[in-house]
């Protein structure tokens, strides 16, 4: 499941700090056995005869590399904002100055040609010779030296280099993240944000790939969606929920043991929904072991706490993991906080890799997993009716 950086126009060749940051941040995927960033080398690989790639060609390259996700990037020159005023044969002057000149020479509006364009200032063409002479006399004649100085300005003086990034899942061709026209100084934080998100995205992908073992453990997970009208609808595999509605997680196992429920939220946060401070502290003592064939609910019944849907919206993934023995390293190392504990975003890949390894070597009769995917959407406003 490697990740690649497809550089469409050799942006990385000209930006060493960005190149180093890409390699440094993507190296965090070592926990998920990711390869270091693959930068397409057109000279050695001779992928295409051109020095630049289109987006479609970049995606073709990514597919040929058998990767899971690609960071597609390119750059473009953006003209710097400037107050320099002259181009071709036009003279641009301030409205206050032109009014002064016109009044000094008693020029009326009727004497002004339609070729004069009024914007924030006033542009007068030199085709009107008499009026042009007056302007040169009253304001100052444009010299050839000024034009030459402007022509000789370097690209660095005239343009800013801006960078575009697209993060694409190569299997689905879904655009995961997109950033447009970022300055060189902004690119470092952009790459860090991309890699933090990909760490979450790959971890979620690995959780989705866990296959429930065939054994005697019967693990049930459901979500009870509570509408704004206080009606309850049960969701077992996947479903939708609307802004402002609330829900609870319900689970049970036919075997006693330990339950860990992980919520991969669409904003890149991973939350440990169970065990938590609402369910597992009873009479000031921490209890984690569940009984067989007993129903459990998060948050617990009669709790003043509710899980209410609010932005950002999208798909959240819930994974309910049963293990026969307690996994103290989960709550002790990777999740912290009060109430529902949260995993540090820079530790998500490390945690996922360790869990994957733990389950790999665990007896398949001693664990089980179940999942639900819940898509949240904004509240749909009521359609206004117009009375006739």
C-alpha positions in Angstrom: 0.0 0.0 0.0 2.6 2.6 -1.0 2.1 6.3 -1.4 3.6 8.4 -4.2 4.2 12.0 -4.9 3.6 12.8 -8.6 5.3 16.0 -9.5 3.7 17.2 -12.7 6.0 20.0 -13.6 9.3 19.4 -11.7 8.1 21.7 -8.8 10.2 19.7 -6.3 13.4 20.2 -8.3 13.2 24.0 -7.7 12.0 23.8 -4.1 14.5 21.9 -1.9 12.8 22.7 1.5 9.5 21.3 0.2 11.2 18.2 -1.2 12.8 17.5 2.2 9.6 18.1 4.1 7.8 15.6 1.8 10.3 12.9 2.5 10.4 13.7 6.3 6.7 13.7 6.9 5.8 10.8 4.7 8.4 8.7 6.5 6.0 8.5 9.4 4.2 5.9 7.3 6.9 3.4 8.2 4.5 2.2 10.8 2.0 1.3 8.1 4.9 -0.1 5.9 4.6 2.7 3.4 7.4 3.4 1.0 9.1 6.7 1.0 7.7 9.3 -1.4 8.1 8.2 -5.0 8.9 11.2 -7.2 8.5 10.5 -10.9 11.7 11.0 -12.8 10.9 11.6 -16.4 14.6 11.4 -17.6 15.4 8.0 -16.2 12.1 6.3 -16.4 11.2 8.0 -19.8 7.6 7.8 -19.0 6.6 10.5 -21.4 8.5 12.5 -24.0 7.5 15.8 -22.5 9.0 17.5 -19.4 5.5 18.0 -18.0 2.6 15.7 -17.2 -1.1 16.3 -17.4 -3.2 15.3 -14.4 -4.5 12.3 -16.4 -0.9 11.2 -17.2 0.0 11.6 -13.5 -2.9 9.4 -12.5 -1.7 6.8 -15.1 1.7 6.9 -13.6 0.3 6.4 -10.1 -1.8 3.4 -11.3 1.2 1.8 -12.9 3.1 2.1 -9.6 0.4 0.1 -7.8 -0.1 2.7 -5.1 -3.0 3.4 -2.8 -2.9 7.2 -2.7 -1.0 9.9 -4.7 -0.1 13.4 -3.9 -0.5 15.2 -7.3 1.3 18.5 -7.3 2.2 21.3 -9.8 3.0 25.0 -9.7 2.1 28.1 -11.6 3.3 31.7 -11.9 0.9 34.3 -10.5 1.5 37.9 -11.4 2.3 39.9 -8.3 -0.1 42.7 -7.4 1.5 46.1 -8.4 0.6 49.7 -8.7 2.8 50.2 -11.8 0.5 51.9 -14.2 1.8 51.8 -17.8 1.3 49.3 -20.5 1.8 49.5 -24.3 0.8 53.1 -25.4 -1.6 53.9 -22.6 -0.9 56.4 -19.8 -2.7 55.8 -16.5 -3.0 58.8 -14.2 -4.7 59.5 -11.0 -8.1 61.1 -11.2 -7.1 64.0 -9.0 -4.1 64.7 -11.3 -6.2 64.6 -14.5 -8.8 66.9 -13.0 -6.1 69.4 -12.1 -4.7 69.3 -15.6 -8.1 69.7 -17.2 -9.1 72.6 -15.1 -5.7 74.4 -15.6 -6.2 74.3 -19.4 -10.0 74.8 -19.3 -10.7 71.5 -21.0 -14.3 70.5 -20.9 -15.8 67.0 -20.8 -17.0 67.5 -24.4 -13.4 67.7 -25.6 -12.5 64.3 -24.2 -12.6 61.4 -26.6 -14.6 58.2 -25.9 -11.2 56.4 -26.1 -10.6 57.5 -22.5 -11.3 54.7 -20.1 -12.3 55.7 -16.6 -11.6 53.1 -13.9 -10.0 53.7 -10.4 -7.8 56.1 -12.3 -8.2 57.5 -15.8 -6.4 55.9 -18.8 -5.8 58.3 -21.8 -4.6 57.0 -25.1 -1.7 58.8 -26.9 -3.7 58.7 -30.1 -5.3 62.1 -29.0 -2.2 64.2 -29.6 -3.2 67.5 -28.2 -4.6 66.1 -25.0 -1.6 63.8 -24.7 0.7 66.8 -24.9 -1.2 68.5 -22.2 -0.9 65.5 -20.0 2.8 65.2 -20.6 3.3 68.9 -19.8 1.2 68.9 -16.7 2.1 65.6 -15.2 5.4 64.5 -16.7 6.4 62.6 -19.8 6.8 58.8 -19.7 10.4 58.0 -20.5 11.8 55.1 -22.4 14.0 54.2 -19.4 11.1 53.4 -17.2 9.7 50.9 -19.7 13.1 49.3 -20.1 13.4 48.9 -16.4 10.1 47.2 -16.2 10.9 44.9 -19.1 14.1 43.8 -17.4 12.5 42.8 -14.2 13.2 39.2 -13.3 10.5 36.5 -13.0 11.0 36.5 -9.2 10.2 40.3 -9.1 7.1 40.0 -11.3 5.7 36.6 -10.3 4.9 34.6 -7.2 5.2 30.8 -7.5 2.1 29.2 -6.2 1.6 25.4 -5.6 -1.5 23.2 -6.2 -2.0 19.8 -4.4 -4.5 17.0 -5.0 -4.6 13.9 -2.8 -6.3 11.1 -4.7 -7.3 7.6 -3.7 -6.0 5.7 -6.8 -8.4 2.7 -6.3 -11.6 4.8 -6.2 -10.2 8.0 -7.9 -11.8 10.0 -5.1 -10.2 13.4 -4.3 -9.5 13.3 -0.6 -7.9 16.7 -0.2 -7.3 19.7 -2.5 -5.3 22.8 -2.0 -4.9 25.6 -4.6 -2.4 28.4 -5.1 -0.4 28.0 -1.9 2.7 30.0 -1.4 6.1 28.5 -0.9 6.0 29.3 2.8 2.5 27.7 3.1 3.5 24.4 1.4 5.3 23.0 4.5 2.1 23.2 6.6 0.1 21.9 3.7 2.2 18.8 3.4 2.1 18.2 7.1 -1.7 18.5 7.0 -1.9 16.1 4.1 0.3 13.5 5.8 -1.6 13.8 9.1 -4.8 13.1 7.2 -3.3 10.2 5.2 -2.1 8.7 8.4 -5.8 8.7 9.6 -7.0 7.6 6.1 -4.7 4.6 5.8 -5.5 3.5 9.4 -9.2 3.6 8.7 -8.5 1.6 5.5 -6.6 -1.1 7.6 -9.5 -1.3 10.1 -11.9 -1.8 7.2 -9.7 -4.6 5.9 -9.9 -6.6 9.2 -11.8 -9.8 8.5 -14.0 -11.1 11.4 -12.6 -14.5 12.3 -14.9 -17.5 12.1 -15.2 -18.6 15.7 -17.7 -19.0 18.5 -17.7 -15.3 19.5 -21.0 -13.6 18.5 -20.4 -9.9 18.6 -23.3 -7.5 17.9 -23.0 -3.7 17.3 -25.8 -1.4 16.4 -26.5 2.4 16.4 -29.8 3.7 17.6 -30.5 6.9 15.8 -32.8 9.3 17.7 -34.6 11.8 15.5 -35.6 15.3 16.4 -39.1 14.0 16.9 -37.6 11.5 19.5 -38.2 8.5 17.3 -35.6 5.7 17.3 -34.3 3.9 14.3 -31.7 1.1 14.5 -28.7 0.9 12.2 -26.6 -2.3 11.9 -24.3 -1.9 8.9 -24.6 1.5 7.5 -27.0 4.5 7.5 -27.5 8.2 7.6 -28.1 10.7 10.4 -29.1 14.4 10.2 -27.6 17.4 11.9 -29.1 17.9 15.4 -30.1 14.3 15.8 -28.4 12.1 18.5 -27.5 8.5 18.7 -26.3 5.8 21.0 -24.0 2.7 20.5 -25.4 -0.6 21.6 -23.4 -3.8 21.8 -23.3 -7.3 23.3 -21.2 -10.5 23.2 -22.1 -14.1 23.9 -18.8 -14.4 25.7 -17.4 -12.4 28.6 -14.3 -10.3 27.8 -13.3 -6.8 26.9 -14.8 -4.4 24.3 -13.0 -1.5 22.6 -15.1 0.7 20.3 -13.1 3.1 18.0 -14.7 6.0 16.1 -12.9 7.2 13.0 -14.5 10.6 12.5 -14.5 12.3 9.1 -12.4 15.2 10.4 -9.4 12.8 11.0 -10.0 12.3 14.7 -10.0 8.8 16.3 -12.0 8.4 19.5 -12.2 5.5 22.0 -15.9 5.3 22.6 -15.6 2.4 25.0 -14.2 2.0 27.6 -15.0 5.6 28.7 -15.5 7.7 31.9 -19.3 7.6 31.6 -19.7 3.8 31.4 -16.8 2.3 33.2 -16.5 4.2 36.5 -19.0 2.6 38.9 -18.9 3.5 42.6 -15.6 5.3 41.9 -14.1 2.1 40.6 -13.0 1.3 37.1 -14.8 -1.7 35.5 -14.0 -2.8 32.0 -14.9 -6.5 31.7 -18.2 -7.2 30.1 -20.6 -10.0 31.0 -21.8 -12.5 28.4 -25.2 -11.9 26.8 -25.7 -8.6 28.5 -26.7 -5.5 26.5 -24.5 -2.4 26.9 -25.2 1.2 25.7 -22.9 4.2 25.1 -23.6 6.7 26.6 -25.3 4.7 29.5 -29.0 4.9 30.0 -30.2 7.9 32.1 -27.0 9.8 31.3 -27.2 13.5 31.0 -24.6 13.3 28.2 -25.8 12.9 24.6 -23.9 12.4 21.3 -25.4 15.0 19.0 -24.6 15.4 15.3 -22.9 18.6 14.3 -20.4 19.7 11.6 -18.2 18.6 9.9 -20.4 16.2 8.0 -19.4 13.0 6.3 -18.9 9.3 6.9 -17.8 8.2 10.4 -16.6 4.6 10.9 -17.2 2.7 14.2 -15.3 -0.5 14.9 -16.2 -2.7 17.9 -13.4 -5.0 18.9 -13.8 -7.9 21.4 -10.8 -9.5 23.0 -10.8 -12.3 25.6 -8.0 -10.6 27.5 -7.7 -7.0 28.4 -5.5 -4.8 26.2 -4.2 -2.3 28.7 -1.7 -0.9 26.2 -4.5 0.7 24.2 -5.8 3.0 26.9 -2.5 3.4 28.6 -0.4 4.4 25.6 -2.4 5.8 22.7 -5.7 7.3 24.1 -6.0 10.0 26.7 -8.3 12.7 27.9 -11.5 12.9 30.0 -14.8 11.3 29.0 -14.2 9.8 25.6 -10.4 9.4 25.1 -8.7 10.6 21.9 -5.7 9.3 20.0 -2.9 11.8 19.2 -3.1 12.3 15.4 0.6 11.7 15.0 0.2 8.3 16.8 -2.7 6.9 14.8 -0.6 4.9 12.3 1.6 3.6 15.1 -1.4 2.5 17.1 -3.1 0.8 14.1 0.1 -1.1 13.2 0.5 -2.4 16.7 -3.1 -3.5 16.9 -2.8 -5.2 13.5 0.3 -7.1 14.7 -1.4 -8.0 18.0 -4.4 -9.5 16.3 -2.2 -11.3 13.8 -0.5 -13.2 16.6 -3.6 -13.6 18.8 -5.5 -16.9 18.8 -8.4 -16.3 16.4 -10.8 -17.8 18.9 -9.9 -14.9 21.3 -11.0 -11.9 19.3 -13.8 -10.6 17.1 -14.7 -7.3 15.3 -17.8 -5.6 14.0 -18.3 -2.3 12.2 -20.9 0.3 11.3 -20.5 3.2 8.9 -22.7 6.3 9.6 -23.0 9.2 7.2 -24.0 12.6 8.7 -25.6 15.2 6.6 -26.7 18.9 7.2 -30.2 19.5 8.4 -32.6 19.9 5.4 -34.5 23.1 5.6 -38.2 22.9 5.2 -39.5 24.1 1.8 -41.4 27.4 2.2 -44.9 27.3 0.8 -46.3 30.4 -1.0 -50.0 31.1 -0.4 -51.9 32.1 -3.5 
